[in-house]
Structure formats: structure tokens, C-alpha cells
Amino acid sequence: VTAPRSHYHHRWSLGARQAPRLLPLAMVGRSAFLVLAGSLCAAALELHQPEYARPHVHKWESAKDKLIQTGRDIDKMMKEAKAAMSVDLGKDATEKILARRCQTPEAAGVQLLALDKEYKVDNRNLQAQTSGVGFRFTKRLHDRDLMTVAHWGTTVKGQDQGDGWLKVGDCYLPMQVQGTNVLRPADQL
């Protein structure tokens, strides 16, 4: 007699020992019946798997389930983002976005405010292999005007916003790049 396979695929058997056969009560006495009943209980107990052979839910299994669910959530977000990105904005909207440019006060012919100060675009510490610092449409690093740059060594006039950004005209310049100051007040050089 073989017990059902467990989580660990061990086979537990009774070996050569067979379950006792029941004989009619008339053929045996009460004591023989009790012995047979007791041996049946022992055989039934042996059919149960030991504690260590039973399947257990380990902590790694719940961690694995959480990782799988997180992966499914990320897949769902990526599908939604792909669907949102595939929306056709139309030719006019795309051209309008690409034509957008930052206007420096000098280029726009706007009179500078008394709060505007001069800042030197400084590459001494950063040592970047670029032509300068790109203007941003907003105070987000990724919202960059790809065509307008404050070149290294030049000065720009703007208002320090107090949050790491310099407002120049209708756009912004980050005062630090990769944790290094790239804009220094011209009067402190």
C-alpha cells in the first residue's frame, strides 16, 4: 500500500506488511476482534506521512508570489504607457512641440528686472564634454529645450528661485548638474 505522493515526492509504503483482513465476528472471539481493530488503527497511522514530509509554505514562496505579482503590475503599467504613447497627436501638435524654444530675455527684447543677477556658466568642476547647459521649459531635468544652450564660459541673467533653479526669461537652468555647481554668481568669481 503506497501513500499519496507528497510535495517532496517521497514514497512512503508499508513494505511487506499487509493490512489485516477482517474475518466474520462469528469465526473469532472478542479478543481477536480487538487485536484486529487495534492493528487496523496502527496501519492507518502508518499511512500518514511524517510531519517533515508534508508540504509546507515557506517564506520564499510568498516572496516569489509577491515578485510575480509585482512583475504583472509592471507589465500592466508598461502596456498602458505604450497605449498612451501610441496615441497620434497629429502632425500639427508634433510640429508645435518640436518648434517650441526657450526665449532668453535678450533674444525676446524684454527688459531685465532688478531681481535678475548675472551668473557665469562654469565647467571647471564638472568637466563635462558638452557645449554647455541646456535650458528647461519647466523645473524638470527631462523637460529640455534641445536647441537652446547656455554655453560654458558665458554669463546669463536670471532670478535664483531658491530651489536649485535659475529662471532665465520664460525657461529655467539647473544650478547644479550631477551634484556639481555649474552656475556661479558673476560677482563672486
N, C-alpha and C positions, 0 to 999 in steps of 0.2 A: 504494500500500500504506500503510495507516494503522496506527500502533502503538496498542495499547490505551490508553484514557483513564487518566490518572494521577489522583492525589489532587487536583491543582490543575486538572484538566480541560483541560490543554493538548493540542493535537493536533499530533503530530509526523509528518510524512509525507516520503516520498522525492521528492515533487514529480513532475516529468515523467519522471524517471529510472525505468525499469522494471527489475525483476530479470532478469538474463540467462537465456536459455533454454538448456537443455542439448542438445547435439547428440550423436548417437552417436559414440563414440570412433573408429570406423572412418572417419567423414567428416572428422575434423580430426586434426591431428598432436598429439604430446605437448605441445608448447609451447603450442598453442592451448588444450588442456585445462587446463594450469596457469594460464593467464591467466584462463580462465573460473572456475576454482576460487578463485583469488585475488579475483576481483570478487564472487563469492558471499559470501566471508568479509567483505569490505568492506560489502556490502549488509546482511549480518546484523548487523554492528556498528552501522550507521546506524539499525537498527530499535530499538536500545536507547535508552531515554530518558537524557538527560544527568543527572548527579548532582543538580542543583538541581530537577529536575522530579519526582524520585521522592518518594513520600510519606514524611514524617518524623514521628516522635513528638516533639512539643515539650513543654517543661516545663509549659506552661499546660494541656496536655491531661491530664497526670497530676494536676495541681491540680484541674482540673474534675472528673475522676473521683473524687477524694477528697471534693470538696464534694457530689457527687451521693450518694456512699455515706453521708456524714455526714447528709445530709437524709433518706435512707432510715432510718438508725438513729434519728433524732429522731422520724420518723413512727411507727416501731415502738414507741418509748417512749410516745408520746402515746396510741396505741391501747391499750397495756397500762394506762396510767394511767386512761384513760376507762373501760375494762372494770372496773378495780378500784374506781373511784368509783361505778359504776352498781350495785354490789352493794347490795342492800337490807338495811340494818341492822335493819330492823323499827321499829315505832312506839315501843316501849319504850326501845330503845337510843338513838334520836334524842332522845326526851324527856329521857333521863338526861343526855346530853351537853349539851343546851340548859339544863338546870336546874343544872348544875354552877356553883358560885360559890366565890370565894376567901373565906376566913374570916380577918378580922383578929383579932389576939389579944383586943382589947377586945370585939368582937362575939361571939366564941366564949366569952367569960368565962374565958379562960386567963390564968394569972398570968405576967407577963413575966419573962424570965430576966435575970440580972445582966449578961449579954453584950449584951443589947438596948440600943441607943442611939437617941436621938431624932434624926430627920432632917427638915429643912424641905424641902417640895416647892416648888422655886424656878423661876419662869418668867422671871426678869429677863433672862437672856442668850438664852434660846431664843425668847421672844416668840411662843409657839405660840398659835393661835386655837382652843384646845380648853379643856375644863374642868379637865383635869389629866392625870396619867399613869396609864395602865391597868395593872392588876395582871396578872401572867402566872402560869399554872399551873405552868410549868417555866421554865428559864432560856433559853427561846427566844422571840424577839420576836413570832413569829406565833401562839404558844400563849396567846392573850389572853382574859381574862375580860371580856366586853363590857359587863357590868353593874357591875363594881366599879372605882372610880377613886379615886386619891389626888388630891384637888383641890388646885389651886395655892394656895399660902399656908398650907396646913395642915401639921401635923407627923405623922410616922409613926414607930413604934418597931420596930426590927428589927436583924438581925445582918448586918454587911458580910461578904459571902462572899469578898472579896478578888479577885474576878474580874469586877467591874463590876456585880454584882447584890446587892440588899439583900433578905434573907429576912424577910418580914413574915408571921407566922403560918404558914400552910401554902402561901403563894404568894410571888412574887418581884416586885420592882420594878427596872427598869433604872436604874442610877445616872446614865447618860448617854443622851440622845436626839439623834441626828444629830451625835454628837461633842461635844455641849454638856452640861455638868453640870446635872442637874435635881434632884438630891438633895444637900443640903449638911448636914454635921453641925450640929445646932442650937447646940452650944456654940461654934462657930467663926463665928457670924454677927455 
